[in-house]
Amino acid sequence: MSAQKQPQWISEAEYRDGEEISPVKHEWFAGEVFAMAGVTLSHATLCTNTAASAKAALRGRRCTALGGEMRVKVEANGLHTYPDALIFCENARFEGRGDNTLLTPKVIFEVLSPSTERYDRGDKFTSYAQIETLTDYVLIETERVAVEHFQRAPEGWLLRSYGQRDDVLRFPDLEIELPLSEIYEDLDVPDRRDAPQLAPRRDED
């Protein structure tokens, strides 16, 4: 989801109070507020499909999946944002009224758009990587079947790329699989057939 900067500085407490009454979601970082812009039908479909597929796969387990309504806070740097979909497990930690801010996601999914792709791959990933409970970060393209799955490992983040509808995302820690055919259901987009299979990504200092 795209974020557009607002020109005022506000505290974290003011931001949270404002979010409770605002019809528009905002991201907050270091006193700056960014309005979350609307999304395309393809983007919304991918968000819904991803959350639904993950929730179904997790049925009967001690984890669950949610769509883009759950706010996440990165405790290490204070970033507040709304991932497009996420997974969290039992004993998760929350802040805020009514447990409206998740501190301990296990998996985060972001659907890429032209206005956010650089951020989602760069600074946002660097922030998310500071969440100790996060084991997986998944980026999903809208214009073609293309998914990048980053998995935390002792040597850094390992990347697996997928580009065909019959590919399957695997989450060993959760013992679940998410078929790309479910993620891209109802979308008429081409496969990405040149997807590499495995590459490392080091954490940035």
C-alpha positions, 0 to 999 in steps of 0.5 A, a space after each residue: 500500500 502506498 504511503 504519502 507524507 503529511 507535513 506535520 510532526 506528531 508524537 507516537 501517542 498523538 498518532 495512535 489517538 488519531 488513527 482511532 478516528 481517522 477514516 484513512 490509515 497512516 504509517 508513522 516513523 520518527 514523528 512523521 505521518 504518511 497517509 496510506 493511499 488507495 490500492 488497485 483491484 489487483 493489489 486488493 485481490 492479492 492481499 485478500 487471497 494471501 491472507 485467506 490462503 494462509 489462514 486456511 493453511 493454519 487452521 487447527 494450529 497455534 498461529 493465524 493470518 490477518 489482512 491489512 487491518 492489523 498495525 505492526 510496530 517495530 520496537 527497535 526504531 518505532 515504525 508503525 505500519 500496516 503490512 498487506 498480510 501477516 501471520 502471528 502465533 500464540 503468545 503474541 505481544 500487542 500494544 494499544 487499546 484493544 490489542 490493536 498494535 502487533 509487536 511480534 509478527 512471524 511472517 509479513 507479506 507485502 504486495 508491491 506497487 510502483 510507488 512502494 516497491 523500492 521502500 518495501 525492498 529497502 528501508 522497510 525490509 531493514 526495519 522489519 528485519 529488526 523484529 526478532 520474531 520475524 522469520 519470513 518476509 514475502 514480496 508479491 508482484 501484481 503485474 505477473 506471477 512473481 513472488 520473493 520469499 526471504 527466510 531468516 537464516 544464521 548467515 542472513 536472509 535467504 531468498 527464494 524466488 517463484 514465478 509460476 502458478 504451480 509453484 508453492 511457498 513453503 514455511 518449514 517453521 509453520 509446517 504449511 504451504 501456500 500455492 501461488 495458484 491460490 495467491 493469484 486466484 482470479 488474476 489474469 497475469 502471466 508467469 515469470 519464467 526466469 525466476 532464480 531459485 536461491 540467493 543470499 541477502 545480508 542484513 544491512 548495518 
